[in-house]
Amino acid sequence: MSRSTAALCRKRPSPIEKGQSKTWACGITHAIGMVNFLFDSSQNPHISASELYQWFGVSASTGQGKSKLVRDTLKMHQLDPDWCLPSRSQIRCNQAPPEPAQHHVKPPNLNPLKKRSQLVSHLHQPRFRLYMYLYVLDVVLIDGPVTEQFIKKNPQVIRTIEIRGDPTLADLHSAIFKAFDREEEHMYEFQLKGKGPNDPSADRYGLAIALSNDFGSPMAGDVAQTQIGTLGLEVEEPFGYWFDFGDDWWHQVQVTAITAPQPKVKYPQITRRIGASPPQYAEFD
């Protein structure tokens, strides 16, 4: 805490010249907590973000805003070695990066058909990799801490994301995070080759910290090391995405098409939004 406060003081101009001391104390504490997964109930110790805001006597929006300013100013990120507890850093340093998941990649169902000739010609190039396809994914929110009022107004919450095969599952998480307008990072995992979300027989891919701790059944791989194109996804295949192990936001991801990326288009991109994005921390009566 004192080191991060000193780092903010050294900035010119220093952002902490303006604002109340309690809001800065809350923002700095929240930012350090996010780096160290303080808000995930699977960790010990842990608290909820709302509890932290109450302790400092600030609103959630004020606490989130100050935390984001601190993280942006100091360029913080989760498991950041500059701001991580020694126990967290030790996990990261001692763990050798796992090999990318190796799956037999079947030629995808090409869609639309007008691209078939273009894709087939690529297959004859010796250095062509099958994961250089474009995956069109519907991400459907199926459960989470939302109010009855929100559900009535938004019976469906769906985001369509287009992403190439060379990014990782961690990149897909970032795209989903952005698509649902979330503000605070938490632990997450993807569940592949099952029947959908929360299938105990599915292959689970999570953060590196989850591979070295007891989080249930063994992980199939690290999201940061697993490229989407190595997973052998097929059209109409569903898989699960679980965000925040405390509040439990459950999503089903459906592969709606596998096609060719368009030139000069920046991927991943969000191409469709159905329903509003629920607040990450709903206020229940």
C-alpha positions in Angstrom: 0.0 0.0 0.0 2.7 2.5 1.0 4.8 1.7 -2.1 1.9 2.2 -4.5 0.9 5.4 -2.7 4.5 6.7 -3.0 4.5 5.7 -6.7 1.3 7.8 -7.3 2.9 10.7 -5.4 5.9 10.6 -7.7 3.8 11.0 -10.8 3.8 14.5 -12.4 1.2 15.8 -12.1 0.3 13.5 -9.2 -3.3 12.3 -9.5 -3.8 12.2 -5.7 -3.5 15.9 -5.4 -7.3 15.9 -6.0 -9.9 13.9 -4.2 -10.6 12.7 -0.7 -8.1 10.5 1.1 -10.6 7.8 1.8 -11.5 7.4 -1.9 -7.8 7.1 -2.8 -7.2 4.6 0.1 -10.1 2.5 -1.2 -9.0 2.7 -4.8 -5.4 1.7 -4.0 -6.5 -1.2 -1.8 -9.0 -2.4 -4.4 -6.3 -2.2 -7.2 -3.8 -4.2 -5.1 -6.6 -6.7 -4.2 -7.4 -7.2 -7.9 -3.8 -8.0 -8.7 -3.8 -10.7 -6.0 -7.3 -12.2 -6.6 -8.6 -10.9 -3.3 -12.2 -10.8 -4.6 -12.4 -14.5 -5.6 -14.1 -16.7 -3.0 -11.8 -19.6 -4.1 -8.9 -17.8 -2.6 -7.9 -17.5 1.0 -8.1 -14.8 2.3 -10.9 -13.2 0.3 -13.6 -10.6 0.6 -16.2 -9.1 -1.8 -15.6 -5.8 -3.5 -18.8 -4.5 -2.0 -17.5 -5.2 1.5 -14.3 -3.3 0.8 -16.3 -0.3 -0.5 -18.4 -0.3 2.7 -15.3 -0.4 4.9 -14.0 2.8 3.3 -17.5 4.4 3.2 -17.4 5.0 -0.6 -19.9 4.0 -3.3 -19.2 1.1 -5.7 -18.9 3.5 -8.7 -16.4 5.7 -6.8 -14.3 2.8 -5.6 -14.2 1.2 -9.1 -13.3 4.5 -10.7 -10.4 5.2 -8.4 -9.2 1.6 -8.7 -9.2 1.8 -12.5 -7.3 5.1 -12.3 -4.7 3.6 -10.0 -4.3 0.5 -12.2 -4.0 2.5 -15.4 -1.6 5.0 -13.9 0.7 2.3 -12.5 0.1 -0.2 -15.3 -1.1 -2.9 -12.9 -2.4 -6.3 -14.1 -3.3 -9.6 -12.3 -0.2 -11.5 -11.0 1.9 -8.4 -11.8 5.3 -9.2 -10.4 5.7 -5.6 -9.2 2.6 -5.6 -7.1 2.0 -9.3 -6.3 2.3 -10.9 -2.9 5.5 -13.1 -2.7 3.3 -16.2 -2.4 1.6 -15.4 -5.7 4.8 -14.5 -7.4 6.4 -17.7 -6.2 3.6 -19.7 -7.9 4.1 -17.9 -11.1 7.9 -18.1 -11.1 8.1 -21.8 -10.2 5.6 -23.0 -12.7 7.0 -23.9 -16.1 4.7 -22.7 -18.9 2.6 -25.7 -20.0 2.8 -26.9 -23.5 -0.1 -25.7 -25.7 -2.9 -28.2 -25.8 -2.4 -30.7 -28.6 -5.6 -31.8 -30.3 -6.2 -33.4 -33.6 -7.5 -30.5 -35.7 -10.2 -31.5 -38.2 -10.7 -29.4 -41.2 -13.5 -27.1 -40.2 -17.0 -26.9 -41.7 -16.4 -24.0 -44.1 -19.0 -21.3 -44.0 -20.0 -19.5 -46.1 -19.7 -21.8 -49.1 -18.4 -19.0 -51.3 -15.2 -19.0 -49.3 -14.6 -22.7 -49.8 -12.4 -22.4 -52.9 -10.3 -19.7 -51.2 -9.8 -21.9 -48.1 -9.0 -25.1 -50.0 -6.3 -23.3 -51.9 -4.7 -22.3 -48.6 -4.6 -26.0 -47.5 -2.1 -26.8 -50.3 0.4 -24.2 -48.9 2.9 -26.1 -46.8 3.2 -23.5 -44.1 -0.5 -22.9 -43.8 -2.0 -23.6 -40.3 -5.5 -24.7 -39.8 -6.0 -22.4 -36.8 -5.8 -19.3 -39.1 -9.5 -19.4 -39.6 -12.1 -17.0 -38.3 -14.4 -18.4 -35.6 -17.8 -16.7 -35.1 -19.1 -17.3 -31.6 -22.4 -16.5 -29.9 -21.8 -16.0 -26.2 -25.0 -16.4 -24.2 -25.4 -15.4 -20.6 -27.3 -18.2 -18.9 -26.9 -17.4 -15.2 -25.5 -14.9 -12.8 -26.4 -12.4 -10.0 -29.0 -10.3 -11.9 -32.2 -8.9 -10.6 -35.7 -9.9 -11.7 -36.3 -6.5 -13.1 -33.2 -6.8 -15.3 -34.4 -10.2 -16.6 -37.8 -8.9 -17.5 -36.3 -6.1 -19.5 -33.6 -8.3 -21.0 -34.8 -11.9 -21.5 -31.8 -12.7 -23.6 -28.3 -11.4 -23.3 -26.1 -12.5 -26.2 -22.9 -11.2 -27.8 -21.5 -12.3 -31.1 -17.7 -12.3 -31.3 -15.5 -12.9 -34.3 -12.0 -14.1 -33.4 -9.2 -15.8 -35.3 -7.7 -19.1 -34.4 -4.2 -17.8 -33.5 -5.2 -15.8 -30.3 -5.4 -17.7 -27.0 -8.4 -18.5 -24.8 -7.1 -15.7 -22.6 -7.6 -13.3 -25.6 -11.2 -14.7 -26.0 -11.8 -14.0 -22.3 -10.7 -10.4 -22.8 -13.1 -10.1 -25.8 -16.0 -11.5 -23.7 -15.1 -9.2 -20.8 -15.3 -6.2 -23.1 -18.4 -7.4 -24.8 -20.3 -7.5 -21.5 -18.9 -4.2 -20.3 -17.3 -5.6 -17.2 -15.0 -3.6 -15.0 -13.2 -5.9 -12.6 -11.2 -8.9 -13.4 -11.8 -12.2 -11.6 -10.7 -15.8 -12.1 -12.4 -17.7 -15.0 -12.2 -20.9 -17.0 -13.4 -22.4 -20.3 -14.9 -25.9 -20.5 -14.4 -27.6 -23.8 -15.6 -30.9 -25.3 -18.4 -31.4 -22.9 -22.1 -30.7 -23.2 -21.9 -27.1 -22.2 -21.3 -25.1 -19.1 -20.5 -26.9 -15.8 -20.2 -30.4 -17.4 -17.9 -32.3 -15.1 -16.6 -34.4 -18.0 -15.4 -31.4 -20.0 -11.8 -30.4 -20.5 -11.1 -27.4 -18.3 -8.8 -24.5 -19.2 -8.0 -21.9 -16.6 -5.4 -19.4 -15.4 -1.9 -20.6 -14.5 -2.6 -20.1 -10.8 -5.4 -22.7 -11.1 -3.1 -25.3 -12.5 -0.9 -25.2 -9.4 -3.7 -25.2 -6.8 -6.6 -27.5 -5.8 -9.5 -26.1 -7.8 -11.3 -29.4 -8.4 -10.5 -31.7 -11.3 -7.2 -31.3 -13.1 -6.9 -28.6 -15.7 -6.4 -29.5 -19.3 -4.3 -26.4 -20.0 -3.4 -22.8 -19.4 -5.7 -20.3 -21.1 -2.7 -18.1 -21.9 -0.9 -20.9 -23.7 -3.9 -22.5 -25.5 -4.6 -21.1 -29.0 -8.2 -21.3 -30.1 -7.3 -23.0 -33.4 -5.7 -25.9 -31.6 -9.0 -27.0 -29.9 -10.6 -28.7 -32.9 -13.8 -26.6 -32.7 -16.6 -27.4 -35.1 -19.7 -25.5 -36.2 -22.6 -25.8 -33.7 -20.3 -27.0 -31.0 -21.1 -25.5 -27.6 -18.7 -25.0 -24.7 -18.8 -23.3 -21.3 -17.3 -20.1 -20.0 -17.4 -19.4 -16.2 -16.4 -16.0 -14.9 -15.9 -15.0 -11.2 -15.9 -18.1 -9.0 -17.7 -16.2 -6.3 -20.6 -14.6 -8.1 -20.7 -17.3 -10.8 -21.4 -15.8 -14.2 -22.2 -18.7 -16.5 -22.1 -18.5 -20.3 -22.6 -20.9 -23.1 -20.5 -20.2 -26.2 -21.8 -21.6 -29.5 -19.6 -21.9 -32.6 -22.0 -20.5 -35.3 -19.5 -20.4 -38.2 -15.9 -21.1 -39.2 -14.8 -19.0 -42.1 -11.9 -17.0 -43.5 -10.7 -13.7 -41.8 -11.3 -10.6 -43.9 -8.2 -8.5 -44.9 -7.7 -5.3 -43.0 -10.2 -6.2 -40.3 -9.0 -6.0 -36.7 -10.0 -9.0 -34.7 -11.4 -9.9 -32.3 -14.5 -7.8 -32.9 -18.0 -7.7 -31.4 -20.5 -7.8 -34.2 -23.8 -8.2 -32.4 -25.3 -7.3 -29.1 -28.7 -8.6 -27.8 -29.9 -7.2 -24.5 -28.2 -4.8 -22.1 -25.0 -5.7 -20.2 -26.0 -6.5 -16.6 -24.1 -4.6 -13.9 -21.2 -6.6 -12.5 -22.4 -6.0 -9.0 -26.2 -5.7 -8.9 -28.0 -3.9 -6.1 -30.6 -6.3 -4.8 -33.4 -5.1 -2.5 
